[in-house]
Amino acid sequence: MSIEVGSKLQGKVTGITNFGAFVELPGGSTGLVHISEVADNYVKDINEHLKVGDQVEVKVINVEKDGKIGLSIKKAKDRPQARPRNDFRTKETFEQKMNKFLKDSEDRLSSLKRNTESKRGGRGARRG
């Protein structure tokens, strides 16, 4: 059976290292799932996600000339299409954002001036 980039296969975890897991594919060939391709989130310890003997679905992401096969578990999962993130926000124009920023900035500045003037004894005048 020829292993092609992009194909999804069932495999069996045969070994685990600190950088990934070796998976035996149909036909007897073995590929590596790098630790960054195990799950969507950060994986500190691969042993929390995989064990030797686990059956996993993998996607072939590359095949080297020397026969090394790169695999991914997270890319083999079928995911629904992600919807655009800003659906729930109201659209603000640049001018609206700028006006809001300027107002906030002026409020903070006046508050800062009020607080520092009172600590200096008013208007920053020096005592003589």
N, C-alpha and C positions, 0 to 999 in steps of 0.2 A: 504494500500500500504506500503510495507516494504521499508525503506530507507537503501540503501547499499552504502558503501564507494566506491567512484569512479564514481557513477552515476551522470548524469547531469539532472537537473530539472528546471522547471520554477517556480518562486515564486514571492510573493508580499511583498514589504517592509512594515512592520507593525509598526516598531518603530526604532528610532535612538537615540543612546547614544554617549558619547564622546569616547567610546572604540570600537564601531562597530554598526551594524544594525541587527535587528531581521527580519527574513524573514519567512513568512508563506508558507509552502510547500503543495503540493497536499496531501490530506488525513487529513489536519488540524494540522499537527505537525509544530512546529516552530524551526528554527535553527538560529545560530548566525554567521554573517560574521564579523570576527574581522577586525578592521581598517587596519591592515597590509595586508589583503586579498582582499581589495576593488579594488586597481589599481596597475599597475606595478611600478609606481613612488611613492615617499613619499606622504602620505596623511596627511596634517596638520588638515584640517577641513573636516569631512566626509559629511557635508551638501553641500559642493561644488560638490559632486559626486552623492549623493543619496537623495531622498525625500520620505516621507511616501506616499505609494500608487504606487510607481514605480514597474513595472514588470521587473524582472531581471532573467538571467540564472545563476544558481549556480551549483557548483560541491561539492558533499559531500566529505569532507576530513577526518572526523572522527565521530564516534558515540560512546559516553561514555556509561558505564554500567547504569548510572543513567538516561539515555535518552537524555542527551544534545547532540545536533547535531552541528558539526563544518562545516561551509560552506566557499567557496571561489568563488568570482566573477572572479578574474584574472585568476584562473586556469581553469575556464569554457570556456574561450575564445580559439578558435582554432587558433593556430599560425603556420605559415610556419616554417619548420626546419631552425634553425639558421645555417648560413654557417660559416666555420672557419674564424676567424678574420684576420689572417695573409696572406690572398690571395694576397693582393696588394703589399706587401713588398717583396723586394729582400732578399733572404736568405743570411745572413752573417755567416761565420764560426766564431768560437770562436777566432781563431788567428787574423782574420780581425778586429773583434771588439776590441781585446786587443791592436793591433797595432794602431788603430784609437784613443783609449783612451790614450795610451802612448804619441802619437804625440800631442794631445790636452793638455795633462798634462804638457809636456815639454814646449809647447808654452806659456801656462799660467804662468809657473814658471819663464821662462826667461823674460816675460813681467813684472812680479811682481818684479824680481831682478833689472831690468832696472829702474823701477819707484822708488824703495826704495833707490837705490844707489845715484841717482841724488839728492834726498832730503837730504841725509846725507853729501854731499860734496864729493862724489866719494869714492869708494872702502871701505867705512866704516871706514876710518882712523880718529883717534881722533885729535882734535886740542889741542895743549898743551901750 
